Amino acid sequence: MLSRVAENIYWLARYLERAENTARIVSVNANLLLDLPRGIAPGWRPLIDITGANELFEEHYKDYGERQVVRFLLGDERHPGSILSALAGARENCRTIRDIVPRETWEQLNELYLFAGENLQRGMTKSGRHTYLKRLILGSQTITGLLAGTMLHDQGYHFLRIGRNLERADMTTRIADVRSASLLPDETTDLRPYDTIQWVSVLKSLTAYQMYRRSEQVRVQRGPVLRFLFQNAEFPRSALHCIDAVRASLGPLPRSEASLRVAGRLKRNLAGANLARLDPLALHQFVDEFQADIGCLHQEIAATWFPPPPDD
């Protein structure tokens, strides 16, 4: 397989997953704010914290109001992590490899990109946002399922799985980290019922609520939620499951030894962490180290299989 093709497939998967995850966090945050009293609601800034794009946001917007944050995350083309930018990136990568992926993938992705752009203004309104985001999430899941069910499970598909699961692991840990930091402090015992509402919102951001209840069979609380999202090997959006999927797809690829070593370190760190005992600051440090290792794994994959970056 050409290195250029491998890179295009990898980034197609990452951009598509990024668009879906961004739609998820905006949708769930809007619902969370309806459930919490105005004085303790976390507002919209945590969504920018999740993406790590605070510096870019502050260059173009004066405050973290709902309208500004939603515009930045949905349709600001200056932000590479916005839904519209991510779908444009996925579409461009797919366009160059249309002979590798099923034709229906290109058609579905092109249709989803056009829908996102043509209906952007409606998606920014409170009345139209839910329908708009639901369509984007379902459209992304349709394309993911189409690729899994119709694409040859050869080397190209391995790069697709690697890209999707690295992006998913990154977003899952970001959501848990930022939401944990923005939750109510332990001493607010009179507001403890709202703490449960916020942890439910964390699970719903990842469509994990029902599977959490089925797997853990305890009430929604910090320790079990963190354990489920980071260390459950059977939930497809948990960090551990994603890293296992990456390792499974790295194995059949040639010259994968260095990448497998980094992925193995990621898994060991995840499996060995006692997350329930970590306070928000320690959890943040753990997630920072985990994401740094994801960056190292990406760099190792890029150095091994992708074309070298062009000279300046």
C-alpha positions as CSV (number, residue, x, y, z in Angstrom):
1,M,0.0,0.0,0.0
2,L,1.3,3.5,-0.9
3,S,2.2,5.6,2.2
4,R,0.1,8.4,0.9
5,V,-3.0,6.2,0.7
6,A,-2.4,4.9,4.2
7,E,-2.2,8.4,5.5
8,N,-5.4,9.5,3.7
9,I,-7.3,6.5,5.2
10,Y,-6.0,7.2,8.7
11,W,-7.0,10.9,8.6
12,L,-10.3,10.1,7.0
13,A,-11.1,8.1,10.1
14,R,-9.8,10.6,12.5
15,Y,-11.7,13.6,11.0
16,L,-14.9,11.6,10.8
17,E,-14.6,10.6,14.4
18,R,-13.7,14.1,15.4
19,A,-16.9,15.5,13.8
20,E,-19.1,13.0,15.5
21,N,-17.5,13.5,18.9
22,T,-17.8,17.3,18.7
23,A,-21.5,17.0,17.8
24,R,-22.0,14.7,20.8
25,I,-20.5,17.1,23.3
26,V,-22.4,20.1,22.0
27,S,-25.7,18.2,22.1
28,V,-25.2,16.8,25.6
29,N,-24.0,20.1,27.0
30,A,-27.2,21.9,25.8
31,N,-29.3,19.3,27.6
32,L,-27.2,19.4,30.8
33,L,-27.7,23.2,31.1
34,L,-31.4,22.6,31.1
35,D,-31.2,20.1,34.0
36,L,-29.0,22.2,36.3
37,P,-29.8,25.4,38.3
38,R,-28.4,28.5,36.7
39,G,-26.0,29.2,39.5
40,I,-24.1,25.9,39.3
41,A,-24.4,25.1,35.6
42,P,-20.9,24.8,34.1
43,G,-21.7,26.9,31.1
44,W,-20.1,26.6,27.6
45,R,-16.4,27.1,28.3
46,P,-15.7,23.4,29.3
47,L,-16.4,22.5,25.7
48,I,-13.5,24.6,24.5
49,D,-11.4,23.2,27.3
50,I,-12.2,19.7,26.0
51,T,-11.0,20.5,22.5
52,G,-7.9,22.3,23.9
53,A,-8.4,25.2,21.5
54,N,-8.7,28.0,24.1
55,E,-5.9,30.1,22.6
56,L,-7.4,30.0,19.1
57,F,-10.9,30.7,20.5
58,E,-9.8,33.8,22.4
59,E,-8.1,35.2,19.3
60,H,-11.5,35.5,17.6
61,Y,-14.1,35.8,20.4
62,K,-14.4,38.0,23.4
63,D,-16.2,35.7,25.8
64,Y,-17.3,32.1,26.2
65,G,-21.0,32.7,25.6
66,E,-23.3,30.0,24.1
67,R,-23.5,31.6,20.7
68,Q,-19.8,32.1,20.4
69,V,-18.9,28.6,21.5
70,V,-21.5,26.9,19.4
71,R,-20.4,28.8,16.3
72,F,-16.7,28.0,17.0
73,L,-17.4,24.3,17.4
74,L,-19.9,23.8,14.6
75,G,-18.9,26.0,11.7
76,D,-15.8,28.1,12.3
77,E,-13.5,27.1,9.5
78,R,-10.6,28.8,11.3
79,H,-10.8,26.0,13.9
80,P,-9.6,22.7,12.5
81,G,-11.6,20.8,15.1
82,S,-15.0,22.4,14.2
83,I,-17.6,20.0,12.7
84,L,-17.5,21.7,9.3
85,S,-13.7,21.7,9.2
86,A,-13.5,18.1,10.3
87,L,-16.0,17.0,7.7
88,A,-14.2,19.0,5.0
89,G,-10.9,17.2,6.0
90,A,-12.6,13.8,5.9
91,R,-14.2,14.6,2.6
92,E,-10.9,15.7,1.0
93,N,-9.0,12.6,2.3
94,C,-11.8,10.4,1.0
95,R,-11.8,12.1,-2.4
96,T,-8.2,11.2,-3.1
97,I,-8.8,7.5,-2.3
98,R,-12.2,6.9,-3.9
99,D,-10.8,3.7,-5.5
100,I,-9.9,2.3,-2.1
101,V,-13.1,2.8,-0.2
102,P,-16.6,1.7,-1.3
103,R,-18.3,4.3,-3.6
104,E,-21.2,4.6,-1.2
105,T,-18.8,6.0,1.4
106,W,-17.9,8.9,-0.8
107,E,-21.5,9.6,-1.6
108,Q,-22.6,9.5,2.0
109,L,-19.7,11.6,3.2
110,N,-20.2,14.2,0.5
111,E,-23.9,14.3,1.3
112,L,-23.2,14.8,5.1
113,Y,-20.7,17.6,4.4
114,L,-23.2,19.4,2.2
115,F,-25.9,19.0,4.8
116,A,-23.6,20.4,7.5
117,G,-22.8,23.5,5.5
118,E,-26.3,24.2,4.1
119,N,-28.0,23.8,7.5
120,L,-25.3,25.4,9.7
121,Q,-27.4,28.5,10.6
122,R,-30.3,26.4,11.7
123,G,-27.9,24.2,13.7
124,M,-26.8,27.3,15.7
125,T,-30.3,28.1,16.9
126,K,-31.7,26.5,20.0
127,S,-34.7,25.2,18.2
128,G,-32.8,23.6,15.3
129,R,-29.7,22.4,17.1
130,H,-30.9,19.0,18.3
131,T,-32.1,17.9,14.9
132,Y,-29.0,19.2,13.2
133,L,-26.6,17.5,15.6
134,K,-28.6,14.2,15.6
135,R,-28.4,14.1,11.8
136,L,-24.6,14.6,11.9
137,I,-24.0,11.9,14.6
138,L,-26.2,9.4,12.8
139,G,-24.6,10.3,9.4
140,S,-21.1,9.7,10.9
141,Q,-22.1,6.4,12.4
142,T,-23.7,5.3,9.1
143,I,-20.4,5.9,7.3
144,T,-18.4,4.1,10.0
145,G,-20.7,1.1,9.8
146,L,-20.6,1.2,6.0
147,L,-16.8,1.0,6.0
148,A,-16.8,-1.8,8.6
149,G,-19.3,-3.8,6.6
150,T,-18.2,-3.3,3.0
151,M,-14.5,-2.3,3.0
152,L,-11.8,-5.0,2.5
153,H,-10.3,-5.8,5.9
154,D,-6.8,-5.4,4.6
155,Q,-4.0,-3.1,5.5
156,G,-6.1,-0.1,4.5
157,Y,-8.8,-1.1,7.0
158,H,-6.2,-1.4,9.7
159,F,-5.1,2.2,9.2
160,L,-8.8,3.2,9.3
161,R,-9.3,1.4,12.7
162,I,-6.1,2.9,14.1
163,G,-7.1,6.4,13.2
164,R,-10.7,6.1,14.5
165,N,-9.7,4.5,17.8
166,L,-6.8,6.9,18.5
167,E,-9.2,9.9,18.0
168,R,-11.9,8.2,20.1
169,A,-9.5,7.4,23.0
170,D,-8.3,11.0,22.9
171,M,-11.8,12.5,23.1
172,T,-13.1,10.0,25.7
173,T,-10.2,10.9,28.1
174,R,-10.6,14.7,27.4
175,I,-14.3,14.6,28.2
176,A,-13.8,12.7,31.5
177,D,-10.9,15.0,32.5
178,V,-12.6,18.3,31.8
179,R,-16.0,17.3,33.1
180,S,-14.4,15.9,36.3
181,A,-12.7,19.3,36.9
182,S,-15.8,21.3,36.3
183,L,-18.1,19.1,38.5
184,L,-19.2,20.2,41.9
185,P,-16.6,20.2,44.8
186,D,-17.0,17.4,47.4
187,E,-17.9,19.8,50.1
188,T,-21.2,20.9,48.5
189,T,-23.2,18.1,50.1
190,D,-26.5,20.0,49.7
191,L,-25.9,19.9,45.9
192,R,-24.8,16.3,45.7
193,P,-27.9,15.2,43.6
194,Y,-26.7,17.6,40.9
195,D,-23.3,15.8,40.9
196,T,-25.1,12.7,39.7
197,I,-26.8,14.6,36.9
198,Q,-23.4,15.8,35.7
199,W,-21.8,12.3,35.7
200,V,-24.8,11.1,33.8
201,S,-24.1,13.8,31.2
202,V,-20.5,12.5,30.9
203,L,-21.8,9.1,30.1
204,K,-24.4,10.5,27.7
205,S,-21.7,12.4,25.8
206,L,-20.3,9.0,24.8
207,T,-23.6,7.2,24.5
208,A,-22.4,5.2,27.5
209,Y,-25.2,5.5,30.0
210,Q,-27.1,2.3,29.3
211,M,-24.0,0.2,28.9
212,Y,-22.6,1.6,32.2
213,R,-25.8,0.6,34.0
214,R,-25.7,-2.9,32.5
215,S,-21.9,-3.4,33.1
216,E,-21.4,-1.7,36.5
217,Q,-24.8,-2.3,38.1
218,V,-24.2,0.5,40.6
219,R,-25.5,4.0,40.8
220,V,-23.8,6.7,38.7
221,Q,-20.8,8.0,40.7
222,R,-17.3,9.2,40.0
223,G,-15.2,6.2,40.6
224,P,-17.2,3.6,38.7
225,V,-17.8,6.0,35.8
226,L,-14.0,6.7,35.4
227,R,-13.2,3.0,35.7
228,F,-15.8,2.3,33.0
229,L,-14.7,5.0,30.6
230,F,-11.0,4.3,31.0
231,Q,-10.6,0.7,31.8
232,N,-13.6,-1.3,30.5
233,A,-12.3,-3.7,27.8
234,E,-15.7,-4.4,26.4
235,F,-17.2,-0.9,25.8
236,P,-16.2,0.4,22.4
237,R,-15.6,3.9,23.5
238,S,-13.5,3.2,26.6
239,A,-9.9,4.2,26.4
240,L,-8.7,0.7,27.0
241,H,-10.9,-0.8,24.3
242,C,-9.6,1.8,21.8
243,I,-6.0,1.1,22.6
244,D,-6.6,-2.7,22.3
245,A,-8.2,-2.1,18.9
246,V,-5.2,0.0,17.8
247,R,-2.8,-2.8,19.0
248,A,-4.8,-5.4,17.1
249,S,-4.5,-3.4,13.9
250,L,-0.9,-2.6,14.3
251,G,0.1,-6.2,14.7
252,P,-0.4,-7.3,11.1
253,L,1.4,-4.3,9.7
254,P,5.0,-4.5,8.7
255,R,7.7,-2.7,10.8
256,S,5.2,-2.2,13.6
257,E,7.5,-3.1,16.5
258,A,8.1,0.5,17.7
259,S,4.5,1.5,17.5
260,L,3.4,-1.6,19.4
261,R,5.9,-0.7,22.2
262,V,4.3,2.7,22.6
263,A,0.8,1.2,22.4
264,G,1.8,-1.4,25.0
265,R,2.9,1.4,27.4
266,L,-0.4,3.1,26.9
267,K,-2.3,-0.1,27.9
268,R,-0.1,-0.8,30.9
269,N,-0.6,2.8,32.2
270,L,-4.3,2.5,31.8
271,A,-4.7,-0.9,33.3
272,G,-2.5,0.0,36.3
273,A,-4.2,3.2,37.3
274,N,-6.4,3.4,40.4
275,L,-8.7,6.1,38.9
276,A,-11.2,6.3,41.8
277,R,-8.4,7.5,44.1
278,L,-7.2,10.3,41.8
279,D,-8.4,13.8,42.7
280,P,-9.3,16.1,39.8
281,L,-5.7,17.5,39.7
282,A,-4.1,14.0,39.7
283,L,-6.6,12.9,37.1
284,H,-5.7,15.8,34.9
285,Q,-2.0,15.0,35.1
286,F,-2.8,11.3,34.3
287,V,-4.8,12.3,31.2
288,D,-2.1,14.8,30.1
289,E,0.5,12.0,30.2
290,F,-1.9,9.6,28.4
291,Q,-2.5,12.2,25.6
292,A,1.2,12.8,25.3
293,D,1.6,9.1,24.8
294,I,-1.1,9.2,22.1
295,G,0.8,11.9,20.4
296,C,4.0,9.8,20.6
297,L,2.1,6.9,19.1
298,H,0.8,9.1,16.3
299,Q,4.3,10.3,15.6
300,E,5.7,6.8,15.5
301,I,2.9,5.7,13.1
302,A,3.6,8.7,10.9
303,A,7.3,8.2,10.8
304,T,7.0,4.5,10.0
305,W,4.3,4.5,7.3
306,F,3.3,8.0,6.1
307,P,5.2,10.2,3.6
308,P,7.8,12.6,5.2
309,P,6.5,16.1,5.6
310,P,7.4,18.5,2.8
311,D,10.4,20.7,3.3
312,D,9.7,24.4,4.2
